[in-house]
Amino acid sequence: MQRFDFAGATAVVTGAASGIGAALAHALARRGSDLVLLDRDAERLDAVTAAIRAEHPDRQLATYLVDLADQTATAQVAVEIGQRHPRVRLLINNAGVGLGGRFDQVTFDEFSWVIDVNFRAVAQLTHALLPTLRAEPGAHLVNISSLFGLIAPAGQTAYAASKFAVRGFTEALRHELVDDGIGVTSVHPGGIRTRITENARIGSGVSHDEYAAGRAQFEKLLTIAPERAAEVILRGVERRRGRVLIGWSAKLPDLLARVMPASYNRLLVTGLNRGVVRPVPPTSGVPVQRPADTLADPAREVA
């Protein structure tokens, strides 16, 4: 495939009100793209769009307020985008939420909420906008998975399940769409410095003391700027990379999971107990619709 051309493209970005999503919106505007931005946080989304309009008055911007946990609302906004923006060249499914707690500490409704936002909405928007992407030469699709789409630590059953699903969905689509000339990228960020801890949600059965201790430790691990993550992602899009890992906190666990697919967790726990490795962050809750992810540096967002 030829390199992706951002200039004059229309890009759809979900979870655009903060974190990686906001950084992507700014970076795309600098590259000459018009924007269609989605989020559920009206105030922060307005602030992002106002800043972009001030810096890039020639860019076309459209915003949509939507809670991606609502299947009906997601379907409606997808139809509206398809009708009003028939020349979409780039779709970035970035919105994501998190939930901390073992499987037996969360309700099934809490579990389903994570799956709805992190996976069902990704598949739903992609399905609805795929005809638009097919009609635009040189189109590209980006789905933000996670470090926890590469490894699955205890206490992250809902989040890991959703992000592994995004990874598998994206990889299959890459193979299906290659003959259509549509590039497809799966993104796996490490620890991105976002509002993840401020927006944390914990399972109903998780004690607040347990969560507070994990949160204090976790905040130290968010060392990578969202702007850096956005640049890495868009460089991957430009070069039509099939997979983008951000930071050594994603690359090293990926390698470990390949070498020890059934026993990497034991090695991580042993290293943690001996102070050899940093703790795996308790993405203990991170309902921030936008990105997606979390771990340590060495580079989610959450999502």
Beta strands, then each sheet from edge to edge (+ up, - down):
strand 1: 10-14
strand 2: 34-39
strand 3: 61-65
strand 4: 88-93
strand 5: 140-144
strand 6: 183-189
strand 7: 243-246
sheet 1: 3+ 2+ 1+ 4+ 5+ 6+ 7+
end
